[in-house]
Amino acid sequence: MTHSEVAIVGGGIMGSALAYWLTRLSPGLAVTVVERDWAYREASSALSAASIRQQYTSAINIRIAQHSIGFLRAVADELEVDGERPSIGLREDGYLYLARPGEAAALGRAQAFQAAHGAAVARLAPAELAMRFPWLATDDLALGTLGLAGEGWFDGHGLLSAFARRARWQGARYLRDEVTGFERDGPRVTALRLASGGRVSCAVAVNAAGPWARGVAALAGLELPVRARRRTVYVVACRERLAGCPLVIDPSGFWLRPEGERFLAGFAPDPDPDDLPLEPDLEAFEAQLWPALAARIPAFEAARLERAWAGYYELNVFDHNGLVGPHPAVPNLYFMNGFSGHGLQQAPVVGRGVAEHILLGRYETLDLAPLGVDRLVTGRALVEDNVIG
Ligand SMILES: Cc1cc2nc3c(=O)[nH]c(=O)nc-3n(C[C@H](O)[C@H](O)[C@H](O)COP(=O)(O)OP(=O)(O)OC[C@H]3O[C@@H](n4cnc5c(N)ncnc54)[C@H](O)[C@@H]3O)c2cc1C
């Protein structure tokens, strides 16, 4: 039996970012992170495409992205440990959203909204697209939008390790164990029960269990609309160099970005069942992805699949956005779940916000109330059109 002020279930990017912020904002606070797999073999944070964008259609997601990119740029200072300055290889090469005639009006509206919220996103007509990206097939396109700053990709696993390392250095305790239950006193959680037989008593508990968040919520008798949905990331070799290649979001449904000399690509499968084993869907590459890639980027006709991996999106089937903050029915149980493909980039900001809420009872740096769990009770969805399946 140990006691902790805050006990966090899951030590992925969310749990570790929170542990970092809690012990930074309140040095000496007793924080315990319970993580069952210190190798993070199935954790989304280790299997992600680790990209960040400003091109959202909700004000809260844009604000989070603006704060997050600042953190990522300063990560070496923020997460330094004993003179070791982590490098996450942040590249700000932009996202390029593409639209055919039927989708162009919506993309144009999104760009206007982003610009009004301070995001540097340019509109590119087909002729400009062809000039800037000569390797792109533009015949069927009516519009593109390109992020000019604050968008790109980084080493996601590196960011996770840096958060966890710095959190430990600041005094957070990581326990290798599995949370199997909550002890309650009326509506309040009083302790985590562990598979080893141990217990961690706590003033506040946090569900940061990623794709397994629904099961953890169920341990407290709560239903959480978060599902583990498998996504395959394909590593593709293409002989031709694609000068200035950003992260491309194609209207056919795939995404693609450079990764060193190679490319990463993926798409949302349909149908999309829950809880598939984490084996990459290799057949879908030839049947679905390759033809779409080659249609948009003819150089990919000669591309080769080198390898692939699969991870789980922690998909919020209610409205595809993070569910953040205390639960109305169990006020000392916090949630950081359901980020639906944009959690890695939001973790630095969500971690800080949840830490502030736990310590002060309110958000201070950025109001994360629009992501509140209470929308499961009110039924009011947070509408975000730019969700990458
Ligand atoms: C293929 C893919 C591509 C993605 N691309 C992007 C992207 O480009 N940009 C972006 O921002 N996001 C992206 N995401 C999403 C992002 O990776 C996730 O939103 C984020 O990593 C979620 O972090 P987490 O800490 O909540 O979950 P996880 O990293 O899964 O961590 C949860 C941890 O909880 C532990 N755990 C669970 N239950 C228990 C328990 N009962 N007891 C103890 N430990 C437990 C698990 O072992 C796990 O380590 C992508 C995800 C995938 C799968």
The ligand as a MOL file (V3000), in Angstrom:
LIG
                    3D

  0  0  0     0  0            999 V3000
M  V30 BEGIN CTAB
M  V30 COUNTS 53 58 0 0 0
M  V30 BEGIN ATOM
M  V30 1 C -0.8870 4.7420 -36.5330 0
M  V30 2 C -1.1140 5.9600 -35.6800 0
M  V30 3 C -0.8010 7.2090 -36.1780 0
M  V30 4 C -0.9830 8.3330 -35.3710 0
M  V30 5 N -0.5880 9.5480 -35.8590 0
M  V30 6 C -0.6550 10.6300 -35.0600 0
M  V30 7 C -0.1350 11.8730 -35.4880 0
M  V30 8 O 0.3780 11.9870 -36.5930 0
M  V30 9 N -0.2230 12.9340 -34.6510 0
M  V30 10 C -0.7930 12.8280 -33.4120 0
M  V30 11 O -0.8660 13.8250 -32.6980 0
M  V30 12 N -1.2940 11.6550 -32.9650 0
M  V30 13 C -1.2310 10.5600 -33.7590 0
M  V30 14 N -1.7250 9.3710 -33.3320 0
M  V30 15 C -2.4410 9.3170 -32.0450 0
M  V30 16 C -1.4970 9.3280 -30.8570 0
M  V30 17 O -0.4460 8.4210 -31.0550 0
M  V30 18 C -2.3090 9.0020 -29.6050 0
M  V30 19 O -3.3920 9.9050 -29.5070 0
M  V30 20 C -1.4800 9.1290 -28.3430 0
M  V30 21 O -0.2710 8.4380 -28.4700 0
M  V30 22 C -2.2740 8.5870 -27.1480 0
M  V30 23 O -1.4170 8.5670 -26.0350 0
M  V30 24 P -1.8830 7.8820 -24.6850 0
M  V30 25 O -0.8130 8.1320 -23.6940 0
M  V30 26 O -3.2650 8.2920 -24.3750 0
M  V30 27 O -1.9960 6.3250 -25.0500 0
M  V30 28 P -0.8530 5.1840 -25.1030 0
M  V30 29 O 0.3910 5.6880 -25.7050 0
M  V30 30 O -1.4650 3.9670 -25.7270 0
M  V30 31 O -0.5510 4.9070 -23.5860 0
M  V30 32 C -1.4940 4.2600 -22.7450 0
M  V30 33 C -0.6960 3.4020 -21.8040 0
M  V30 34 O -1.5690 2.9170 -20.8050 0
M  V30 35 C -1.1180 1.6370 -20.4150 0
M  V30 36 N -2.2350 0.9720 -19.7630 0
M  V30 37 C -3.4630 0.7420 -20.2810 0
M  V30 38 N -4.2560 0.1580 -19.3730 0
M  V30 39 C -3.5010 0.0140 -18.2470 0
M  V30 40 C -3.7750 -0.5340 -16.9650 0
M  V30 41 N -4.9760 -1.0500 -16.6430 0
M  V30 42 N -2.7800 -0.5240 -16.0420 0
M  V30 43 C -1.5460 -0.0160 -16.3380 0
M  V30 44 N -1.2470 0.5040 -17.5500 0
M  V30 45 C -2.2230 0.5210 -18.4850 0
M  V30 46 C -0.6760 0.9980 -21.7080 0
M  V30 47 O 0.2450 -0.0630 -21.4850 0
M  V30 48 C -0.0790 2.1780 -22.4580 0
M  V30 49 O 1.3290 2.2390 -22.3480 0
M  V30 50 C -1.5410 8.2030 -34.0870 0
M  V30 51 C -1.8630 6.9490 -33.5940 0
M  V30 52 C -1.6470 5.8280 -34.3630 0
M  V30 53 C -1.9660 4.4780 -33.8080 0
M  V30 END ATOM
M  V30 BEGIN BOND
M  V30 1 1 1 2
M  V30 2 1 2 3
M  V30 3 2 2 52
M  V30 4 2 3 4
M  V30 5 1 4 5
M  V30 6 1 4 50
M  V30 7 2 5 6
M  V30 8 1 6 7
M  V30 9 1 6 13
M  V30 10 2 7 8
M  V30 11 1 7 9
M  V30 12 1 9 10
M  V30 13 2 10 11
M  V30 14 1 10 12
M  V30 15 2 12 13
M  V30 16 1 13 14
M  V30 17 1 14 15
M  V30 18 1 14 50
M  V30 19 1 15 16
M  V30 20 1 16 17
M  V30 21 1 16 18
M  V30 22 1 18 19
M  V30 23 1 18 20
M  V30 24 1 20 21
M  V30 25 1 20 22
M  V30 26 1 22 23
M  V30 27 1 23 24
M  V30 28 2 24 25
M  V30 29 1 24 26
M  V30 30 1 24 27
M  V30 31 1 27 28
M  V30 32 2 28 29
M  V30 33 1 28 30
M  V30 34 1 28 31
M  V30 35 1 31 32
M  V30 36 1 32 33
M  V30 37 1 33 34
M  V30 38 1 33 48
M  V30 39 1 34 35
M  V30 40 1 35 36
M  V30 41 1 35 46
M  V30 42 1 36 37
M  V30 43 1 36 45
M  V30 44 2 37 38
M  V30 45 1 38 39
M  V30 46 1 39 40
M  V30 47 2 39 45
M  V30 48 1 40 41
M  V30 49 2 40 42
M  V30 50 1 42 43
M  V30 51 2 43 44
M  V30 52 1 44 45
M  V30 53 1 46 47
M  V30 54 1 46 48
M  V30 55 1 48 49
M  V30 56 2 50 51
M  V30 57 1 51 52
M  V30 58 1 52 53
M  V30 END BOND
M  V30 END CTAB
M  END
